[in-house]
Amino acid sequence: MQDQQLQRKLEQVDIMESQIYGHRTIVPSDYRDMLKLAEAMYQTSGEILEHIKNEAKKEI
């Protein structure tokens, strides 16, 4: 993963986090949307973590 890709993924996580926490009054249908966002955020965060681990191994 290149630094531009990493930056884009970090931005995606930030956007998803804002969308999740942006719900003021939560209705039952919001939970489904929030779950999808949380799952996407989890997946993207995992990719970011793997990239950071790989880069750290190169430094050692």
mmCIF file as Biopython writes it, N, C-alpha, C and O atoms, coordinates in Angstrom:
data_model
#
loop_
_atom_site.group_PDB
_atom_site.id
_atom_site.type_symbol
_atom_site.label_atom_id
_atom_site.label_alt_id
_atom_site.label_comp_id
_atom_site.label_asym_id
_atom_site.label_entity_id
_atom_site.label_seq_id
_atom_site.pdbx_PDB_ins_code
_atom_site.Cartn_x
_atom_site.Cartn_y
_atom_site.Cartn_z
_atom_site.occupancy
_atom_site.B_iso_or_equiv
_atom_site.auth_seq_id
_atom_site.auth_asym_id
_atom_site.pdbx_PDB_model_num
ATOM 1   N N  . MET A ? 1  ? 0.868   -1.182 0.000  1.0 0.0 1  A 1 
ATOM 2   C CA . MET A ? 1  ? 0.000   0.000  0.000  1.0 0.0 1  A 1 
ATOM 3   C C  . MET A ? 1  ? 0.906   1.233  0.000  1.0 0.0 1  A 1 
ATOM 4   O O  . MET A ? 1  ? 1.827   1.344  0.810  1.0 0.0 1  A 1 
ATOM 5   N N  . GLN A ? 2  ? 0.635   2.134  -0.900 1.0 0.0 2  A 1 
ATOM 6   C CA . GLN A ? 2  ? 1.426   3.352  -0.965 1.0 0.0 2  A 1 
ATOM 7   C C  . GLN A ? 2  ? 0.888   4.366  0.030  1.0 0.0 2  A 1 
ATOM 8   O O  . GLN A ? 2  ? -0.213  4.221  0.561  1.0 0.0 2  A 1 
ATOM 9   N N  . ASP A ? 3  ? 1.692   5.396  0.271  1.0 0.0 3  A 1 
ATOM 10  C CA . ASP A ? 3  ? 1.286   6.415  1.238  1.0 0.0 3  A 1 
ATOM 11  C C  . ASP A ? 3  ? -0.008  7.116  0.830  1.0 0.0 3  A 1 
ATOM 12  O O  . ASP A ? 3  ? -0.808  7.477  1.693  1.0 0.0 3  A 1 
ATOM 13  N N  . GLN A ? 4  ? -0.227  7.315  -0.464 1.0 0.0 4  A 1 
ATOM 14  C CA . GLN A ? 4  ? -1.479  7.943  -0.917 1.0 0.0 4  A 1 
ATOM 15  C C  . GLN A ? 4  ? -2.666  7.039  -0.609 1.0 0.0 4  A 1 
ATOM 16  O O  . GLN A ? 4  ? -3.723  7.512  -0.191 1.0 0.0 4  A 1 
ATOM 17  N N  . GLN A ? 5  ? -2.490  5.749  -0.814 1.0 0.0 5  A 1 
ATOM 18  C CA . GLN A ? 5  ? -3.560  4.805  -0.499 1.0 0.0 5  A 1 
ATOM 19  C C  . GLN A ? 5  ? -3.823  4.783  0.998  1.0 0.0 5  A 1 
ATOM 20  O O  . GLN A ? 5  ? -4.974  4.739  1.431  1.0 0.0 5  A 1 
ATOM 21  N N  . LEU A ? 6  ? -2.763  4.814  1.781  1.0 0.0 6  A 1 
ATOM 22  C CA . LEU A ? 6  ? -2.908  4.838  3.235  1.0 0.0 6  A 1 
ATOM 23  C C  . LEU A ? 6  ? -3.663  6.096  3.652  1.0 0.0 6  A 1 
ATOM 24  O O  . LEU A ? 6  ? -4.580  6.030  4.470  1.0 0.0 6  A 1 
ATOM 25  N N  . GLN A ? 7  ? -3.284  7.231  3.096  1.0 0.0 7  A 1 
ATOM 26  C CA . GLN A ? 7  ? -3.958  8.493  3.427  1.0 0.0 7  A 1 
ATOM 27  C C  . GLN A ? 7  ? -5.436  8.413  3.077  1.0 0.0 7  A 1 
ATOM 28  O O  . GLN A ? 7  ? -6.282  8.869  3.846  1.0 0.0 7  A 1 
ATOM 29  N N  . ARG A ? 8  ? -5.753  7.839  1.925  1.0 0.0 8  A 1 
ATOM 30  C CA . ARG A ? 8  ? -7.161  7.709  1.500  1.0 0.0 8  A 1 
ATOM 31  C C  . ARG A ? 8  ? -7.930  6.820  2.467  1.0 0.0 8  A 1 
ATOM 32  O O  . ARG A ? 8  ? -9.064  7.135  2.827  1.0 0.0 8  A 1 
ATOM 33  N N  . LYS A ? 9  ? -7.333  5.721  2.888  1.0 0.0 9  A 1 
ATOM 34  C CA . LYS A ? 9  ? -8.007  4.819  3.826  1.0 0.0 9  A 1 
ATOM 35  C C  . LYS A ? 9  ? -8.224  5.506  5.177  1.0 0.0 9  A 1 
ATOM 36  O O  . LYS A ? 9  ? -9.271  5.333  5.802  1.0 0.0 9  A 1 
ATOM 37  N N  . LEU A ? 10 ? -7.242  6.278  5.624  1.0 0.0 10 A 1 
ATOM 38  C CA . LEU A ? 10 ? -7.413  7.025  6.874  1.0 0.0 10 A 1 
ATOM 39  C C  . LEU A ? 10 ? -8.551  8.035  6.751  1.0 0.0 10 A 1 
ATOM 40  O O  . LEU A ? 10 ? -9.322  8.228  7.690  1.0 0.0 10 A 1 
ATOM 41  N N  . GLU A ? 11 ? -8.650  8.672  5.598  1.0 0.0 11 A 1 
ATOM 42  C CA . GLU A ? 11 ? -9.744  9.621  5.360  1.0 0.0 11 A 1 
ATOM 43  C C  . GLU A ? 11 ? -11.089 8.906  5.344  1.0 0.0 11 A 1 
ATOM 44  O O  . GLU A ? 11 ? -12.078 9.424  5.862  1.0 0.0 11 A 1 
ATOM 45  N N  . GLN A ? 12 ? -11.126 7.709  4.746  1.0 0.0 12 A 1 
ATOM 46  C CA . GLN A ? 12 ? -12.370 6.932  4.711  1.0 0.0 12 A 1 
ATOM 47  C C  . GLN A ? 12 ? -12.832 6.591  6.120  1.0 0.0 12 A 1 
ATOM 48  O O  . GLN A ? 12 ? -14.016 6.709  6.433  1.0 0.0 12 A 1 
ATOM 49  N N  . VAL A ? 13 ? -11.902 6.169  6.969  1.0 0.0 13 A 1 
ATOM 50  C CA . VAL A ? 13 ? -12.255 5.834  8.350  1.0 0.0 13 A 1 
ATOM 51  C C  . VAL A ? 13 ? -12.797 7.074  9.063  1.0 0.0 13 A 1 
ATOM 52  O O  . VAL A ? 13 ? -13.773 6.990  9.809  1.0 0.0 13 A 1 
ATOM 53  N N  . ASP A ? 14 ? -12.169 8.207  8.834  1.0 0.0 14 A 1 
ATOM 54  C CA . ASP A ? 14 ? -12.620 9.452  9.449  1.0 0.0 14 A 1 
ATOM 55  C C  . ASP A ? 14 ? -14.037 9.798  9.000  1.0 0.0 14 A 1 
ATOM 56  O O  . ASP A ? 14 ? -14.865 10.203 9.815  1.0 0.0 14 A 1 
ATOM 57  N N  . ILE A ? 15 ? -14.314 9.641  7.724  1.0 0.0 15 A 1 
ATOM 58  C CA . ILE A ? 15 ? -15.658 9.926  7.196  1.0 0.0 15 A 1 
ATOM 59  C C  . ILE A ? 15 ? -16.683 8.973  7.797  1.0 0.0 15 A 1 
ATOM 60  O O  . ILE A ? 15 ? -17.759 9.396  8.221  1.0 0.0 15 A 1 
ATOM 61  N N  . MET A ? 16 ? -16.344 7.675  7.832  1.0 0.0 16 A 1 
ATOM 62  C CA . MET A ? 16 ? -17.279 6.691  8.382  1.0 0.0 16 A 1 
ATOM 63  C C  . MET A ? 16 ? -17.546 6.965  9.859  1.0 0.0 16 A 1 
ATOM 64  O O  . MET A ? 16 ? -18.680 6.857  10.324 1.0 0.0 16 A 1 
ATOM 65  N N  . GLU A ? 17 ? -16.495 7.320  10.588 1.0 0.0 17 A 1 
ATOM 66  C CA . GLU A ? 17 ? -16.662 7.628  12.007 1.0 0.0 17 A 1 
ATOM 67  C C  . GLU A ? 17 ? -17.598 8.824  12.186 1.0 0.0 17 A 1 
ATOM 68  O O  . GLU A ? 17 ? -18.466 8.813  13.059 1.0 0.0 17 A 1 
ATOM 69  N N  . SER A ? 18 ? -17.422 9.837  11.368 1.0 0.0 18 A 1 
ATOM 70  C CA . SER A ? 18 ? -18.287 11.018 11.433 1.0 0.0 18 A 1 
ATOM 71  C C  . SER A ? 18 ? -19.735 10.650 11.133 1.0 0.0 18 A 1 
ATOM 72  O O  . SER A ? 18 ? -20.659 11.159 11.767 1.0 0.0 18 A 1 
ATOM 73  N N  . GLN A ? 19 ? -19.924 9.766  10.167 1.0 0.0 19 A 1 
ATOM 74  C CA . GLN A ? 19 ? -21.282 9.346  9.819  1.0 0.0 19 A 1 
ATOM 75  C C  . GLN A ? 19 ? -21.926 8.561  10.955 1.0 0.0 19 A 1 
ATOM 76  O O  . GLN A ? 19 ? -23.110 8.735  11.243 1.0 0.0 19 A 1 
ATOM 77  N N  . ILE A ? 20 ? -21.154 7.704  11.594 1.0 0.0 20 A 1 
ATOM 78  C CA . ILE A ? 20 ? -21.704 6.922  12.708 1.0 0.0 20 A 1 
ATOM 79  C C  . ILE A ? 20 ? -22.087 7.830  13.865 1.0 0.0 20 A 1 
ATOM 80  O O  . ILE A ? 20 ? -23.191 7.730  14.400 1.0 0.0 20 A 1 
ATOM 81  N N  . TYR A ? 21 ? -21.175 8.716  14.249 1.0 0.0 21 A 1 
ATOM 82  C CA . TYR A ? 21 ? -21.426 9.583  15.393 1.0 0.0 21 A 1 
ATOM 83  C C  . TYR A ? 21 ? -22.305 10.776 15.049 1.0 0.0 21 A 1 
ATOM 84  O O  . TYR A ? 21 ? -22.720 11.516 15.941 1.0 0.0 21 A 1 
ATOM 85  N N  . GLY A ? 22 ? -22.595 10.973 13.760 1.0 0.0 22 A 1 
ATOM 86  C CA . GLY A ? 22 ? -23.409 12.107 13.339 1.0 0.0 22 A 1 
ATOM 87  C C  . GLY A ? 22 ? -24.887 11.918 13.595 1.0 0.0 22 A 1 
ATOM 88  O O  . GLY A ? 22 ? -25.660 12.867 13.463 1.0 0.0 22 A 1 
ATOM 89  N N  . HIS A ? 23 ? -25.303 10.707 13.961 1.0 0.0 23 A 1 
ATOM 90  C CA . HIS A ? 23 ? -26.715 10.443 14.230 1.0 0.0 23 A 1 
ATOM 91  C C  . HIS A ? 23 ? -27.120 11.125 15.543 1.0 0.0 23 A 1 
ATOM 92  O O  . HIS A ? 23 ? -26.574 10.825 16.605 1.0 0.0 23 A 1 
ATOM 93  N N  . ARG A ? 24 ? -28.046 12.009 15.454 1.0 0.0 24 A 1 
ATOM 94  C CA . ARG A ? 24 ? -28.508 12.724 16.657 1.0 0.0 24 A 1 
ATOM 95  C C  . ARG A ? 24 ? -29.612 11.928 17.351 1.0 0.0 24 A 1 
ATOM 96  O O  . ARG A ? 24 ? -29.460 11.509 18.499 1.0 0.0 24 A 1 
ATOM 97  N N  . THR A ? 25 ? -30.686 11.731 16.665 1.0 0.0 25 A 1 
ATOM 98  C CA . THR A ? 25 ? -31.783 10.932 17.178 1.0 0.0 25 A 1 
ATOM 99  C C  . THR A ? 25 ? -31.757 9.609  16.427 1.0 0.0 25 A 1 
ATOM 100 O O  . THR A ? 25 ? -31.944 9.572  15.211 1.0 0.0 25 A 1 
ATOM 101 N N  . ILE A ? 26 ? -31.530 8.542  17.147 1.0 0.0 26 A 1 
ATOM 102 C CA . ILE A ? 26 ? -31.386 7.239  16.505 1.0 0.0 26 A 1 
ATOM 103 C C  . ILE A ? 26 ? -32.728 6.515  16.503 1.0 0.0 26 A 1 
ATOM 104 O O  . ILE A ? 26 ? -33.375 6.349  17.537 1.0 0.0 26 A 1 
ATOM 105 N N  . VAL A ? 27 ? -33.121 6.094  15.310 1.0 0.0 27 A 1 
ATOM 106 C CA . VAL A ? 27 ? -34.328 5.286  15.142 1.0 0.0 27 A 1 
ATOM 107 C C  . VAL A ? 27 ? -33.874 3.877  14.759 1.0 0.0 27 A 1 
ATOM 108 O O  . VAL A ? 27 ? -32.741 3.699  14.312 1.0 0.0 27 A 1 
ATOM 109 N N  . PRO A ? 28 ? -34.732 2.883  14.927 1.0 0.0 28 A 1 
ATOM 110 C CA . PRO A ? 28 ? -34.309 1.499  14.658 1.0 0.0 28 A 1 
ATOM 111 C C  . PRO A ? 28 ? -33.672 1.275  13.285 1.0 0.0 28 A 1 
ATOM 112 O O  . PRO A ? 28 ? -32.746 0.473  13.167 1.0 0.0 28 A 1 
ATOM 113 N N  . SER A ? 29 ? -34.138 1.950  12.270 1.0 0.0 29 A 1 
ATOM 114 C CA . SER A ? 29 ? -33.558 1.739  10.938 1.0 0.0 29 A 1 
ATOM 115 C C  . SER A ? 29 ? -32.121 2.268  10.857 1.0 0.0 29 A 1 
ATOM 116 O O  . SER A ? 29 ? -31.357 1.839  9.992  1.0 0.0 29 A 1 
ATOM 117 N N  . ASP A ? 30 ? -31.751 3.182  11.734 1.0 0.0 30 A 1 
ATOM 118 C CA . ASP A ? 30 ? -30.384 3.708  11.748 1.0 0.0 30 A 1 
ATOM 119 C C  . ASP A ? 30 ? -29.370 2.649  12.154 1.0 0.0 30 A 1 
ATOM 120 O O  . ASP A ? 30 ? -28.220 2.691  11.717 1.0 0.0 30 A 1 
ATOM 121 N N  . TYR A ? 31 ? -29.783 1.708  12.979 1.0 0.0 31 A 1 
ATOM 122 C CA . TYR A ? 31 ? -28.843 0.693  13.442 1.0 0.0 31 A 1 
ATOM 123 C C  . TYR A ? 31 ? -28.301 -0.137 12.291 1.0 0.0 31 A 1 
ATOM 124 O O  . TYR A ? 31 ? -27.126 -0.503 12.293 1.0 0.0 31 A 1 
ATOM 125 N N  . ARG A ? 32 ? -29.126 -0.431 11.329 1.0 0.0 32 A 1 
ATOM 126 C CA . ARG A ? 32 ? -28.688 -1.212 10.174 1.0 0.0 32 A 1 
ATOM 127 C C  . ARG A ? 32 ? -27.607 -0.435 9.408  1.0 0.0 32 A 1 
ATOM 128 O O  . ARG A ? 32 ? -26.574 -0.994 9.041  1.0 0.0 32 A 1 
ATOM 129 N N  . ASP A ? 33 ? -27.857 0.853  9.175  1.0 0.0 33 A 1 
ATOM 130 C CA . ASP A ? 33 ? -26.878 1.691  8.481  1.0 0.0 33 A 1 
ATOM 131 C C  . ASP A ? 33 ? -25.605 1.842  9.296  1.0 0.0 33 A 1 
ATOM 132 O O  . ASP A ? 33 ? -24.502 1.789  8.753  1.0 0.0 33 A 1 
ATOM 133 N N  . MET A ? 34 ? -25.759 2.030  10.598 1.0 0.0 34 A 1 
ATOM 134 C CA . MET A ? 34 ? -24.606 2.184  11.471 1.0 0.0 34 A 1 
ATOM 135 C C  . MET A ? 34 ? -23.776 0.898  11.509 1.0 0.0 34 A 1 
ATOM 136 O O  . MET A ? 34 ? -22.547 0.953  11.574 1.0 0.0 34 A 1 
ATOM 137 N N  . LEU A ? 35 ? -24.439 -0.247 11.469 1.0 0.0 35 A 1 
ATOM 138 C CA . LEU A ? 35 ? -23.735 -1.526 11.463 1.0 0.0 35 A 1 
ATOM 139 C C  . LEU A ? 35 ? -22.915 -1.672 10.189 1.0 0.0 35 A 1 
ATOM 140 O O  . LEU A ? 35 ? -21.764 -2.105 10.243 1.0 0.0 35 A 1 
ATOM 141 N N  . LYS A ? 36 ? -23.489 -1.319 9.052  1.0 0.0 36 A 1 
ATOM 142 C CA . LYS A ? 36 ? -22.756 -1.385 7.786  1.0 0.0 36 A 1 
ATOM 143 C C  . LYS A ? 36 ? -21.531 -0.476 7.825  1.0 0.0 36 A 1 
ATOM 144 O O  . LYS A ? 36 ? -20.447 -0.865 7.390  1.0 0.0 36 A 1 
ATOM 145 N N  . LEU A ? 37 ? -21.706 0.718  8.341  1.0 0.0 37 A 1 
ATOM 146 C CA . LEU A ? 37 ? -20.584 1.653  8.448  1.0 0.0 37 A 1 
ATOM 147 C C  . LEU A ? 37 ? -19.507 1.122  9.395  1.0 0.0 37 A 1 
ATOM 148 O O  . LEU A ? 37 ? -18.314 1.210  9.104  1.0 0.0 37 A 1 
ATOM 149 N N  . ALA A ? 38 ? -19.937 0.577  10.516 1.0 0.0 38 A 1 
ATOM 150 C CA . ALA A ? 38 ? -18.984 0.053  11.494 1.0 0.0 38 A 1 
ATOM 151 C C  . ALA A ? 38 ? -18.204 -1.128 10.915 1.0 0.0 38 A 1 
ATOM 152 O O  . ALA A ? 38 ? -17.000 -1.242 11.143 1.0 0.0 38 A 1 
ATOM 153 N N  . GLU A ? 39 ? -18.870 -1.999 10.175 1.0 0.0 39 A 1 
ATOM 154 C CA . GLU A ? 39 ? -18.191 -3.136 9.555  1.0 0.0 39 A 1 
ATOM 155 C C  . GLU A ? 39 ? -17.188 -2.656 8.508  1.0 0.0 39 A 1 
ATOM 156 O O  . GLU A ? 39 ? -16.080 -3.187 8.426  1.0 0.0 39 A 1 
ATOM 157 N N  . ALA A ? 40 ? -17.562 -1.668 7.714  1.0 0.0 40 A 1 
ATOM 158 C CA . ALA A ? 40 ? -16.651 -1.116 6.712  1.0 0.0 40 A 1 
ATOM 159 C C  . ALA A ? 40 ? -15.457 -0.442 7.384  1.0 0.0 40 A 1 
ATOM 160 O O  . ALA A ? 40 ? -14.322 -0.563 6.923  1.0 0.0 40 A 1 
ATOM 161 N N  . MET A ? 41 ? -15.724 0.257  8.462  1.0 0.0 41 A 1 
ATOM 162 C CA . MET A ? 41 ? -14.667 0.934  9.194  1.0 0.0 41 A 1 
ATOM 163 C C  . MET A ? 41 ? -13.706 -0.099 9.801  1.0 0.0 41 A 1 
ATOM 164 O O  . MET A ? 41 ? -12.491 0.098  9.785  1.0 0.0 41 A 1 
ATOM 165 N N  . TYR A ? 42 ? -14.242 -1.180 10.326 1.0 0.0 42 A 1 
ATOM 166 C CA . TYR A ? 42 ? -13.436 -2.255 10.904 1.0 0.0 42 A 1 
ATOM 167 C C  . TYR A ? 42 ? -12.531 -2.869 9.832  1.0 0.0 42 A 1 
ATOM 168 O O  . TYR A ? 42 ? -11.344 -3.093 10.070 1.0 0.0 42 A 1 
ATOM 169 N N  . GLN A ? 43 ? -13.090 -3.136 8.667  1.0 0.0 43 A 1 
ATOM 170 C CA . GLN A ? 43 ? -12.331 -3.723 7.559  1.0 0.0 43 A 1 
ATOM 171 C C  . GLN A ? 43 ? -11.201 -2.784 7.127  1.0 0.0 43 A 1 
ATOM 172 O O  . GLN A ? 43 ? -10.057 -3.209 6.972  1.0 0.0 43 A 1 
ATOM 173 N N  . THR A ? 44 ? -11.529 -1.525 6.938  1.0 0.0 44 A 1 
ATOM 174 C CA . THR A ? 44 ? -10.539 -0.547 6.494  1.0 0.0 44 A 1 
ATOM 175 C C  . THR A ? 44 ? -9.462  -0.345 7.554  1.0 0.0 44 A 1 
ATOM 176 O O  . THR A ? 44 ? -8.282  -0.224 7.225  1.0 0.0 44 A 1 
ATOM 177 N N  . SER A ? 45 ? -9.854  -0.309 8.805  1.0 0.0 45 A 1 
ATOM 178 C CA . SER A ? 45 ? -8.889  -0.156 9.892  1.0 0.0 45 A 1 
ATOM 179 C C  . SER A ? 45 ? -7.929  -1.339 9.933  1.0 0.0 45 A 1 
ATOM 180 O O  . SER A ? 45 ? -6.743  -1.169 10.218 1.0 0.0 45 A 1 
ATOM 181 N N  . GLY A ? 46 ? -8.432  -2.527 9.652  1.0 0.0 46 A 1 
ATOM 182 C CA . GLY A ? 46 ? -7.579  -3.714 9.601  1.0 0.0 46 A 1 
ATOM 183 C C  . GLY A ? 46 ? -6.536  -3.608 8.501  1.0 0.0 46 A 1 
ATOM 184 O O  . GLY A ? 46 ? -5.385  -4.000 8.691  1.0 0.0 46 A 1 
ATOM 185 N N  . GLU A ? 47 ? -6.938  -3.078 7.349  1.0 0.0 47 A 1 
ATOM 186 C CA . GLU A ? 47 ? -6.005  -2.886 6.245  1.0 0.0 47 A 1 
ATOM 187 C C  . GLU A ? 47 ? -4.935  -1.864 6.624  1.0 0.0 47 A 1 
ATOM 188 O O  . GLU A ? 47 ? -3.759  -2.039 6.304  1.0 0.0 47 A 1 
ATOM 189 N N  . ILE A ? 48 ? -5.341  -0.814 7.297  1.0 0.0 48 A 1 
ATOM 190 C CA . ILE A ? 48 ? -4.393  0.203  7.746  1.0 0.0 48 A 1 
ATOM 191 C C  . ILE A ? 48 ? -3.411  -0.408 8.741  1.0 0.0 48 A 1 
ATOM 192 O O  . ILE A ? 48 ? -2.206  -0.171 8.652  1.0 0.0 48 A 1 
ATOM 193 N N  . LEU A ? 49 ? -3.914  -1.181 9.672  1.0 0.0 49 A 1 
ATOM 194 C CA . LEU A ? 49 ? -3.061  -1.818 10.676 1.0 0.0 49 A 1 
ATOM 195 C C  . LEU A ? 49 ? -2.037  -2.740 10.015 1.0 0.0 49 A 1 
ATOM 196 O O  . LEU A ? 49 ? -0.867  -2.731 10.397 1.0 0.0 49 A 1 
ATOM 197 N N  . GLU A ? 50 ? -2.455  -3.530 9.039  1.0 0.0 50 A 1 
ATOM 198 C CA . GLU A ? 50 ? -1.538  -4.421 8.338  1.0 0.0 50 A 1 
ATOM 199 C C  . GLU A ? 50 ? -0.445  -3.633 7.632  1.0 0.0 50 A 1 
ATOM 200 O O  . GLU A ? 50 ? 0.721   -4.027 7.654  1.0 0.0 50 A 1 
ATOM 201 N N  . HIS A ? 51 ? -0.812  -2.535 7.013  1.0 0.0 51 A 1 
ATOM 202 C CA . HIS A ? 51 ? 0.168   -1.694 6.334  1.0 0.0 51 A 1 
ATOM 203 C C  . HIS A ? 51 ? 1.195   -1.148 7.327  1.0 0.0 51 A 1 
ATOM 204 O O  . HIS A ? 51 ? 2.398   -1.172 7.068  1.0 0.0 51 A 1 
ATOM 205 N N  . ILE A ? 52 ? 0.710   -0.665 8.444  1.0 0.0 52 A 1 
ATOM 206 C CA . ILE A ? 52 ? 1.611   -0.105 9.460  1.0 0.0 52 A 1 
ATOM 207 C C  . ILE A ? 52 ? 2.547   -1.190 9.998  1.0 0.0 52 A 1 
ATOM 208 O O  . ILE A ? 52 ? 3.737   -0.942 10.187 1.0 0.0 52 A 1 
ATOM 209 N N  . LYS A ? 53 ? 2.017   -2.384 10.242 1.0 0.0 53 A 1 
ATOM 210 C CA . LYS A ? 53 ? 2.857   -3.492 10.711 1.0 0.0 53 A 1 
ATOM 211 C C  . LYS A ? 53 ? 3.948   -3.820 9.694  1.0 0.0 53 A 1 
ATOM 212 O O  . LYS A ? 53 ? 5.109   -4.009 10.057 1.0 0.0 53 A 1 
ATOM 213 N N  . ASN A ? 54 ? 3.567   -3.885 8.423  1.0 0.0 54 A 1 
ATOM 214 C CA . ASN A ? 54 ? 4.539   -4.206 7.378  1.0 0.0 54 A 1 
ATOM 215 C C  . ASN A ? 54 ? 5.622   -3.134 7.270  1.0 0.0 54 A 1 
ATOM 216 O O  . ASN A ? 54 ? 6.798   -3.451 7.093  1.0 0.0 54 A 1 
ATOM 217 N N  . GLU A ? 55 ? 5.230   -1.889 7.375  1.0 0.0 55 A 1 
ATOM 218 C CA . GLU A ? 55 ? 6.197   -0.798 7.315  1.0 0.0 55 A 1 
ATOM 219 C C  . GLU A ? 55 ? 7.118   -0.822 8.540  1.0 0.0 55 A 1 
ATOM 220 O O  . GLU A ? 55 ? 8.312   -0.544 8.426  1.0 0.0 55 A 1 
ATOM 221 N N  . ALA A ? 56 ? 6.573   -1.150 9.686  1.0 0.0 56 A 1 
ATOM 222 C CA . ALA A ? 56 ? 7.386   -1.220 10.906 1.0 0.0 56 A 1 
ATOM 223 C C  . ALA A ? 56 ? 8.423   -2.336 10.802 1.0 0.0 56 A 1 
ATOM 224 O O  . ALA A ? 56 ? 9.547   -2.180 11.277 1.0 0.0 56 A 1 
ATOM 225 N N  . LYS A ? 57 ? 8.058   -3.451 10.188 1.0 0.0 57 A 1 
ATOM 226 C CA . LYS A ? 57 ? 8.997   -4.566 10.026 1.0 0.0 57 A 1 
ATOM 227 C C  . LYS A ? 57 ? 10.169  -4.141 9.137  1.0 0.0 57 A 1 
ATOM 228 O O  . LYS A ? 57 ? 11.300  -4.575 9.351  1.0 0.0 57 A 1 
ATOM 229 N N  . LYS A ? 58 ? 9.902   -3.301 8.152  1.0 0.0 58 A 1 
ATOM 230 C CA . LYS A ? 58 ? 10.966  -2.829 7.254  1.0 0.0 58 A 1 
ATOM 231 C C  . LYS A ? 58 ? 11.962  -1.957 8.011  1.0 0.0 58 A 1 
ATOM 232 O O  . LYS A ? 58 ? 13.146  -1.930 7.679  1.0 0.0 58 A 1 
ATOM 233 N N  . GLU A ? 59 ? 11.487  -1.253 9.018  1.0 0.0 59 A 1 
ATOM 234 C CA . GLU A ? 59 ? 12.327  -0.328 9.790  1.0 0.0 59 A 1 
ATOM 235 C C  . GLU A ? 59 ? 13.282  -1.081 10.722 1.0 0.0 59 A 1 
ATOM 236 O O  . GLU A ? 59 ? 14.347  -0.572 11.073 1.0 0.0 59 A 1 
ATOM 237 N N  . ILE A ? 60 ? 12.896  -2.283 11.115 1.0 0.0 60 A 1 
ATOM 238 C CA . ILE A ? 60 ? 13.698  -3.041 12.106 1.0 0.0 60 A 1 
ATOM 239 C C  . ILE A ? 60 ? 14.887  -3.685 11.470 1.0 0.0 60 A 1 
ATOM 240 O O  . ILE A ? 60 ? 15.664  -4.355 12.150 1.0 0.0 60 A 1 
#
